[in-house]
Structures are given as structure tokens and as C-alpha cells.
Amino acid sequence: MSSFEDIRVECERPYDYRLALIWIFMNSIGEFAELRLEGKDASTRLNSLRKKLETRRATGPIPERRGEVSIHIHTCYSFSPYSPAEVVYGALLTGLDAVGIIDHETISGCREMQDAARLIGLPITCGCELRVSATGTRLEGRRINNPDSLNILYMVCHGIPRWNLPKFNAFLRPIRRARAARMERQVAILNEVLMNAGLMQLDYTADVESISMNHQGGSITERHILYALARKMVARFGRGAPLISALKLSLGLNVSTLAEERLSDGENEHLLYDLLGVFKSVLVPSFYQEPSSEECLPVRRVCELVNDLGAIACYPYLGDVGESPTGDKKTESFEDSWLDELFEELPRLGFRALTYMPPRNSIAQLGRVRELCREKNLMEISGVDVNSSRQSFRCSELHQQDFRHLNDSAWALIAHEYLSSYGGFGLFDLKSPLKTMTLKERIKIYAGIGRRIDARRPERIVDIVREEGLWID
């Protein structure tokens, strides 16, 4: 079996940083190769997917579906081990019933995701994640759900109708440009830190931008900066004691016992990503620059736009953080001490749903959140974001009684998106024949529709809705 170092050498080529990260459920180089799709553009990857599917269907059974969905998976269009086609193929191999793409400030991977879904026959949902400003709201000046900034919150746009993707892209394009300019400034600041520490510096274009999908409409994030630094550190110091010493003595970083063990493990396939996690939790403050008003627009304005374009504006609940599952968030307090006040404001701002991560928060935390969602008539969506090689596509918590309703929400979201894409009514459409029903009743009906969708022929959702007597010509 090839070693991780063999894979790391491959990653020195532009765009191939994904090779070092695709280990979420792969246990061997053979399985790794099974998931990987060749190509630096969507068309080539989709052709590769067709060949993979032909081979797979000819040589072995397709894994049985597990009754789970995962609808917040990042792709290489922001920062992730996966291309959109690999997300759908990986979901098939993992036994998921449905999967969703969520990237930062971009929807450029959605078309590839939709085309891969047709090939495989797996329902999908498309969205994006961005940061917005709380200025002028009752949340102004608070630490909300953003570990890096006061007054700035994350939001998710779920269920974007296919016909509105170009409008979404036009809206997001200047936001991506503003973020890319900030990333370049941050690299310059980080280089001062590295120079003072006697370490190598980064070239923004060659080291950071080159491993992003910026040239194809993707975003550039802090994770790209940290990954580029991780590559250079490992290339210079290797793993184990020399690397850990450089982190502690040169950069003055506090490295946990668990991180030391992982960075010293000669068989650790996740080395670069583990090192990125160390940087993310303690190094970012040394170079972080607050985003401008061009990058973080007013929350009310964005919610209004998202809802007008047929998508669903969602607030991602973070909650007070203890141990982070991805290892890149420190223990910190967020919304829990003023949660009632937050939920009073969310509907006023235009949020129609709330996303949360069952694996990240406690049952007590989420019990309180669920009660407030019901009180404020907010849809609940599972928001387990996957962007790390140590995370699984699966979310087994959705089998637990407390969270089974999130499966219905996911299927309702999928039906909302497919139906809106083919001229029907979305979940929150005021012209819908279901508008007088409760949100819970609408979700149940849409979930039933979603489970009947033929992902190879998604336009046939119109026939399903006609059968249900819910189509208005």
C-alpha cells in the first residue's frame, strides 16, 4: 500500500490538494482510488463518474441505503476534499439516501452536483453559506455564531431553485472578490509573523490561490491559507518532534496532547488536515482581518433576497462550544446565554429555518433550540457541515428518536427545491394551496413528495404533485 507521504508529494501539483484529504470513509488506497474522479473541470469529472458507475455496476452491488441524509457537505469550490461529483458518488458509496452541497460564498459547484445526481439517481439539494452583518439589528455588537468576529453572523441559503442559480451567482460574485482581496492582505500579515519566527513565507498566488477553485467561480478561505502553510511546514520539518518543536518554539503555539499524538503518528493519513486544525484554533487571530461591508452585507437585505429568490434563509445555531468534532474550534460561549432574545429577532430578520448539528451539541442544548423553533414557527434542518478528512458523510444521530424529524425536514427541503425549480410552489410560498396549513403539516406533505422523487428524471415531480392535487396551472 502506498504511504501518505506518496500522496503528499502528489499534492504539490496545483489543485490536487484534494488527494491528501479524501479519507472520510476510505480505509485503503484502493478505496481511495474508487472515490477519486479524474479531471480539473466539471465535464471531465462527470465523464469519469460515468465510467466509474459502469464499472461499479458491472462488478459489484451498489451499497444499500441507510435511511440517512447529509445536506451540508462542502466541496472544493470553497474548501473540502471533494469535487461536487465526488460528493454525490461518495454519498452513494456511503449508503446515503440524499446529499446536499453547501459552499462558502459560491454556488458554482451546483450544476456539477445536479448533473452527477442525475447520473447516479440520488436526490440532492443545493445551497451556500455566507456571513452577514448584524449592524442595525438587536444582535448588533454580539458574539453570535461566528468564532472570528463580533457583529457578524453566518447564514445558510438552503434549497436554491435551479432557475435562480445565475441570479445567486451574480449576487455572490462581488462578495467573493471582496473576500479574496482580504485573503491576500491576510497572507501578507501572516508572512510578517512567519518571518519573525524564522520560517518560510507564503506566496499568495502560487501557494494559496493555486489550490482554490477561484478560477472557476470558487471562493478562497482562511483554510486555503492554513493548508498552504501546513504543506510548507510538513515539507520542511516532516512529522513528529521537529514539526511540533517548530510549532511551539517558532510560532509559540499551544499544541494539545491529542494534536501532538496525531502529528507524530507515522501512519496518519490526515496529517495536513490535523495541522490545519491546530493553525485554525490558535494561529488565525495573529493575521485575521475583519471583513468589510462589501463582504458582509446587512442580514435583513440578504434574507429578503434569499427568500425572494425562492430559497430558504437559515440561521446556523452554534451554541456554546465544548469539544469541537473537527478539532478547529476552541471552547467558547456563543448564543446560549441569550437564546430567547435571539429567537425573538430571527423571524423579524427574515429567517425561516434554523440548522444545527446533532453531533456537536448536547441533548439539553438542542432540546431548548427545538422548543424555540416550534414556538417561533422555524423549520429545523440538520446542518452537519462536512469539510474535514476526519468527518464522515454519515450522521447516525438522525436515527435517534430526538432527531428523526430532521430526515423529514431534509426530504421536504429537497421537494421544495425540485418543485420550485419546475414551476411549482415552495414550502413558504404565499400562493401555495397549502398556505393555511401549519409548517409541520406542510413539511410532512413535502417530505412525502421528496421521497418519491426520481433523481434521474427530477422534472417528473410535477406529475407527483398533480397526483396529490397540489398543482395549479
Helices and strands as residue ranges (DSSP letters): H 4-10, G 16-20, H 29-35, H 42-59, E 69-73, H 84-94, E 98-104, H 110-120, E 124-133, E 152-158, G 162-164, H 165-196, I 204-208, G 209-211, G 214-216, H 222-237, H 241-245, I 246-250, H 257-264, H 271-282, G 284-286, H 299-308, E 312-316, G 336-338, H 339-349, E 353-356, H 363-376, E 379-382, G 396-399, G 401-403, H 405-421, H 439-450, G 458-460, H 461-467
